[in-house]
Amino acid sequence: MKTDIEIARETVLKRIYEVGKSIGIPEEDLIPYGHYMAKVPYELLQKKRDNKKKLILVTAITPTRAGIGKTTTSVGLALGLQQLGHNAIPALREPSLGVCFGMKGGAAGGGHAQVLPMEDINLHFTGDFHAITSANNMISALVDNHQHFERASGKQLKSINWRRVLDVNDRTLRQIVTGLGGIGNGDVAEAGFDITPASELMAILCLAENREDLQERIGNIYLGYDHNNDPVYVRDLGVEGAMAVLMKDAIHPNLVQTTENTPAFIHGGPFANIAHGCNSVLATKMAMNYADYTITEAGFGADLGAEKFFNIKCRKAGLNPDLTVIVATSQALKLHGGVALDDIKLPNIEGLKLGMKNLERHIENMQGFGQTVMVTFNQYAFDTTEEMNFVSKWCKEKGVEFAVNDSFMKGGKGATELAQKVVDVIENNPSGPLQFTYDLEDSIYEKLDKIAKKIYRADGIKMDSKALKKLKRIEKYGMSELPVCVAKTQSSFTDNAKILGAPTGGFVIHFEDLLINNGAGFIVARAGSIMRMPGLPKEPQANKIMFKDGQIEGLS
């Protein structure tokens, strides 16, 4: 089997103006980044077409460290629909350099179901992450500058909550001290870095409707509080316009192509374990404007990405998916069935059966949102017919449609079964109106408690003194009606990564801190020991990435 990068390299790409032209975007409307990538001005959304578009969410069961293959499935489903003669476009997130050079490697799909040019998408792409990083750290510099010059005026911030970001996994930057070397270098202060996908500016980019909304949201960013314990926002420094200017191009969705030369939109990249985990509203709506079927994904398992997709993104953007597709793999099912990590690629029907409880939990949760659900089995070469038949029969007994996805090996032709069943389900039994986990009128505590009980099946929640102190501040500042964004391990329904399967009761979700993301419009609740700046593994993917005979190797 050829590697992802070999398959990508052998694909003859179309010029990006041809890709745009295929869905009705004139060449003069594109902002090209080389021959094969372009930005599509969000203003084109003003030229709306009919509203009979179908939106499909691709999510997954609780993943393994190897992932589940949501991006591969999303691209494959779009290709399968194209094979059946339907106009289908995936709307996906951008990869992070931290992930590409850290644990996972590339994040542009896999095999014959990729978005291309994969090297560029996995590296610096069109510079969106860099724009966000620069704007985020410019805010930090401006806050420090304010502190320096207002030292004697009493107008300094008493507490600064804003952190710097970098799109590199670097554990040594989690907590730092700035301002060393004398008074000319600013005040000595504790500070720290998160990874760029966790930046509030990333969330703002993904939820903003236009540049004016972007600028207003940036102005609403909560920086900390002053000596009177009153909140201080970016707008109080008068720099929200400058930050929006830094992100002037980043707000436009990116157009690329698949391994079968069909269009794909990629824009924004928040992680679902530490942020809200969805691509931009603008990219999703752009795809819906030009496709009959739009396929979008939400990060990690459905308890994280999908929950936030519904409770945050759909609520704010007025979206209502017609169908939710849950991706499962034999490896993940066996892991949740108690099979050792080193053995999950081996046949083990009993371990697979025990792992079905995890899939069942995710199905129930998605149905709780009012969603029609179907399951797709992301096929690997080592999967047995017996295992696939068992999952198929199990789904049939649960009244849930099932299909095997073999787009990794066969591209669109390997996903036609999945695509046809998606079309049939949407035609005959589309999802109803969304039913949210909580009401915005609920307190922050009640919202988190409802998520813990309804989605994770916990007995409830517990807040540390730090979180409780922030809770009082949130209530004082009138932010209690904001939705919540849980930051927790992606490996478990609990806040303990070692507890697999589908535990019911006997545990609580332990929240250590609450972070006010007033510009993005939600409160981040950090559960357990989750880190917003990941570290590198013992053998990072960077060790495998190099030039060989003038070509990039290892970026897959």
N, C-alpha and C positions, 0 to 999 in steps of 0.2 A: 504494500500500500504506500502510495506517495504521501509525502508530508503535506501539510496545509500550504506551506510556502511554495512547494514545488507545483501543486495544483494551481495556486494563484498565479505563479509565474508563467505557466503554460496557457492561461486564459488570455485570449486576444481581446483586449479592452476596446470599447467604443469611445470615441471622443465624447466629453461630457455634454457638449451641445447636442449630440445625437441622442443621448440618454434623456436630456430635458425635452427635446423635440418629440420624443415618443409618447410623452404624456401631456403635450400641449404647452410647454414652457418655451417661448422663443429664445433664441440664442442671445439676443440683446438684453434680455432680462436677467441672465445669469452673471454672477461675479466669479470668473474662473480662477482656480488655484492650480495652475498647471493644466495639463491636457485632460485629466481624468477626475477632477474634483471641482466642485463649485459651491458657492453660497447662493441660496435662493432668497431674494429680499422678502421679508415677512409681509411687506405691503401687498404682495400678490394675493394674500388671503382676502383682500377686499373684493377681489374678482371671484366671489364664491359661486360654485356650481350648485347642482341640485343637492338636497340633503338626504338622499336615500343611500348614504354610504354606510358600510358595515365596519364596525370596529371589533377587533378580536384581541383579547389579552392572553399572552402566553406567560404562564408562571410555572411553578414546580413544587415537588415535594421537598422536604428538608434535604439540602445537598450534602455531598461528600466534599472533601478537599479537592477532588478532581473536577468538581462542577457537575452539572446535570446535562447541559447542552441546550439551554433556552434560546441562545442566539442562533445556534445551528438549526434548531427547530423553527424559530421565527422566520429565518431566511428560507428554510426548506418549505415551509407552508406557503409562503409567498410564491416560490417557484412552482410548487405543485398546483396552486390556483392558476398561475399563468399557463401551465401545461394544459389545464382544462379550458383555457380560453377566457379566463377572468382577468380583469385588470387589478393586480394586487401589488401593494408596496409595503415593505417593512419600515417601521419607524423605531430606531434603536438608540441606545446610549453610546457615547464615545468611550473608548478604552482609556484607562489610566496608565501612565508610565510606571507608576508604583507597582501595579499588577503585572504589567508586561515584563518588567525586569525583576520581579519578585518571585511570588509563588507560582502563578498560573501561566505566565507567558502571554501570547496574543489573545485578543478578545474580539475577534471579528468574525465569529462563526468558525466552521471547520469543514474539512474535506471538500465536497462539491457543493456545499451550501455556505458560502462566504460572501462578505461584502468586500469590494476591491476599490482601489489598490490597497491591499492589506498591510504592506509595509508602512505606507504613509498614514493610514488610519490608526495603526498601532503605535506610531511614533508621534510626531508633532502635529499631524493632520493639518487643519487650517488655523491653528493657533488659539483655539477657544480656551483651552486649559491655561495657556500662558497669559492670556488676557485677564482671566479670572484671578490667577495667582498675582499678577502685577497690581490689579485693582485692590485686591484684598490687602496686600502688603503696603500699598500706598496709603490705605486707611491707617494701618499701624504706624507708618512713618508720620502721618499728619497728627495722629493722636499724641505720639511722643513729642512732636514739635510743639503742640499745644501745651503739653505738660512743662516743657523746657522754658517757654517764654511766659507762661502764666504762673511761674513758681512763686512770685512775690505777691500776686494779685488775689490769691485765694480762690481763683477760678479753675484750679486743677481738678481733675476727676479724683475722687476718693478711691474708687475701685474701677479697674479696667477689665472688662470681660472679653474684649476682642483679641483673637489670637492670629498669629501669622500662619501661612500655609505654604506648602511645597508639594509638588506632585512626585515625591520620591519617598519610598519607605525608609524612614530614618528614626529609629527609636531614641537616639541620643538627643533629638531635638524636641522631644515631648515636653520637657521642662528645662528652661534655660534662664540665665540672668543677663539682662541687657544694661547698657549704660556704664559699663566698667571703664576705668581709665581716666577718671576725673570729671569735674562738673561740665566741662565743655562737650562731653559726649552724652549729655542728658542725664536724667535721673536713673539711679540704680533701681532696677525693678525685676521681679519675677515675671517671666513670660513663657511662651511655648508655641509649638507648631502643631497644626493638624495637617492631614493630607488634603490636597486641593479638592477632591470630590466631597469632602466634609464641609467646605467653606459655605457660609450662608449665601455668598454671592453665586455659588453654583446652583443652589436651590432657587434663588431669585431669578437667575437666567432661565431656569426650566419652568418657572411659573409665570413669568412676565408676559403680558399681552403685546407690548410694543415698547418703543424707547421711552416714551413718557411714563409708562407704568414702571419700567425698569428704573428710571431715575427716582421716581417717587418711592419705590420699595427700598432703594439704596438709602434714601434719606431717612427712612423709618428704622434702619438698623440700630439696635440698642447696643451702645458701647460700654455702658457702665452707669455709675451714679456719682453725683457730686457730694460736697460736704454737707449739703442739706438733705442728703438721701433722695434727691430728685433724679429721675432718669435723664441720661444724656444720649442723644441720638446723633447720627452722622449729619443730619440737617442742621444741628446746632453748631457744627463746625463750618457749615456752608460749602461742603465739598462734594455733595451728591452728584452735581452736574459733571464735575471733572471725572468722577469714577464711571459714570454712565458713558462719557466720551471714550474712556479707556476700553469699554466693552461695546463700542459702537458697531463693530463688525461681528463680534461674537454672538450677538443676538439673532443673526440670520441663520436659519437651518442649513445644514450641509447636504448636498446631493452627491451620491456616488452610485455605483452599480454592483450587481451581484455577479456570481460566477457564470450566470446565464445572460448577462448584460441587461438585466431589467433594473429599474430605478430603486434606490433605497435612500431614505433620509436618516442621517445620524446627527444627533445634536444633544449636548449636555451629558453629564456622566456622574451623578451622585450615586454613591454606594447605598445599598438598601439596609446594610447592618448598622451604619452610622449616620445615614441621611435618609432621604425619602425614596431613593432608588428608581426613579423614573426619568425617561428622556423628556425633552421639553414639550410643553403644551403646543408651542408653535409648530414643531416638527410633526407632532401627531395630527394636528389640524391641517397642516400642509399636505401630508400624505392623504388624509381623508378628502381633501379638496381635489386631488388628482387621481384617486383610485376608487374602485368599487369596494375593495376589501383592504383595510389597513390592519396590519399585524404589528402590535407593539408588545414589549416585554417589561416586566418588573423584576428587579434584582432578587437573587437568592430565593429562598422558599416563599410560599404564598403567605405565611404568617408574617413576613416582613414586607417584601416588595408589593405584593398584591393588596395587603391590608392598607398600606399607605397610598397605593394607586387609587383605591376607591375612596378612602376617608379623607385624603388630601387633594390629590390631583383631579379626580373626577368631580369631587364636590366643588372645587374652586373653578374648574373649567367647564362645568356643565356637560361632561361626557357620560355616556351610558353604554358600556360594551354590550354587543349582541351575544357574545359567547366568551367563556373563559376556558382555555386549554391548559391542562395540568400535565407537565412533562415528568415522566418517571423513567428510571433506569433500573436494570437488574442490580447493578452495583449498590445504588443507594438503598433500594428495598432490602437487600441482604444485610447491609450495614445496620439498618434500623431493626432488622430481625435478629440481631445479635451475632452475626458472622464477623469474624476478625477482619480488620482492614486488609491484611495481606491476602485474604482468601476470597474477597468479594467478586473476583472475576471467574471463580470456579463454579461449576454447576452446584446448586444447593437449593432445591425446591422447598425444603422445610424452612430454611432461613428466609427465603423469598415470601413464603406464606405469612410468617410472623411479621415481616416488614410491611405488610399491606395495611396494618393499623395506622401507619404514618400517612399513607396515601388517603385512607378513609377520612382521617381527621381534616386533611386539606380540602377534600371534596365537600365535606360538611360545612367547613368554614366558608368556602366560596358560594355554596348554595345559600348560606345565611345572608349573603349580600344580595340575594335575589338573582344570582347568576345561574344560567344554564351551563353545565360543566361537561366537558368530555376529557378523556385521558388519552395521551399519546405516549407510546413506548419508544423511547429514543434508542434505536437498535445499534448494538456493537457487534463486532465479528464473533465474539466469544459467547453471545447469547444463544441459548438453546430453544428449540421449537417448543419443548415442554414448558419452559418458563413463560414464554410469550403467550402460549395458549392458556396457561393458568390465569395470567393477568387479564386476558381477554374475557374469559369465562367469569371471572370475579366481577369485572365491570358490568357485564351483562346482567348478572344477578342483582347488582346494585342499581340497575336502571340507568347506567351511565354509558354513553357511546365510547367506543375504543377504536384506536387505529395504531398501526405500527408506522413509525417514521424512519425511513432508510435514506434520507436525503444526504447524509454524510457520504455514503458510498455512491449514490446514484443521482444526486441532484434532484431536480424537480420531478423526474420520473419515479424517484423513490418516495415521493410524498403525495402522489396522486390519490392514494387511498385515504390518507388523512384529509387532503383538500376536499375531496368529494363529500366525505362525512361532515366536514365543517359546513359546507354549503347546505347540505340536507338538514342539519340540525338548526342552522340559522333560519332556514326557510320554514321549517315545521314547528320549531320550539325555541324561539329566541328568548333571551333573558328579559325579565321584567324590569320595572323601575328599581334603581339601586336602593338598598336598605342599609343605612350606615350603622356602624357599631355603636356610635354614641351621638348625642345631640350636641350642637355647639353651645347650647345653653348649660350643659353639664359643667361642673367644675373640672379643673385639670385633674384633680384626684379621682373624680368619678369616671372621667374618660379613660384614664390609665387602668383603673380597676375593671372597667367593662372590657377593655382589650384583653387584660390578663385572664379574666374569667371566660369570656366568649371565644377568644381566638386561641389562647395558650392552654386553657382548662386549668388554670391555677386556682388556688383557694382565695387569692387576693393579692394585694401588693403591700410592700413595706417601704417607707421612705427614710433615708438617713437624715440626720439633723441638717446637713448642708442642703439637701433637696427640700426639706420643709421650710428652711429659711428662704430659699428661692421661691417657693410656692407662695409665701406671704407677700413677697415683693411683686410677683406676677398679679396677685389679687389687688394689691395696692395700686399698681400701674394700669389696671383695667384691661388686662390681657387674658382674662380667664376664658373668654369665648373663642380663643384660638384653638385649632385642632392640635393633636399631639403626634409626635414622631418618635417612636421608640428606637433607641440605639441599643442593640443587644446582639449576642452571638447568633450567627446564622446556622449553627450546627445543631440546634436543639429548640424545642418549643419553650424550654425553660431558659434561665439566664446562666445555666451551667452547660458548657459545650460537651461535657462527657455524658450527659443524660440523653440517650437517643430514643428512638421509637415515638410513642404517642402517650406520654404520661398523663394521667388524669388525677388531679388533686394531689395533696400531700406535699405541695411546694407553693411558695409565694415568689412573686417577681420583686426583686430587691433593687430599688432605684437609689443610686448614689448622688445624682445631681440632675438639675433641670437647667437647660440652656435656653435663653430667650432669643428666638430667631424672628423678631418682630417684622423685619423687612420681608422675609420669606412668607411670614404669616403662620407660623406654628411654633410650638414649644418642643424642643428636643429633650427627651427623658432618657438619661443614660443608665442602663441596667447592668448589674453585675460588674465585671471587670473589663468591659469592652473598651478598646483603645481607638481613639479617633486619629491616631498616627500609627499605622502598622509598622512592624519591624520586618526585616528581611529574614528569610529562612536560612538554614545552615548552608544549603547549596542553592543560591538564587538563580533564577533563569538567566540572569545577566552573564553567568559563567559560560552559557552556551551560545550567546549571540555574538556574531563576528562577521567580518567580510571574508569570503572564500572565493577565489577566482573572480573577484570583482562583484560578487553578489552577496546579499545578506543571507545568513544562515541562522537558525535557532529561534527565529521570531515566530514561534507557533506553539 
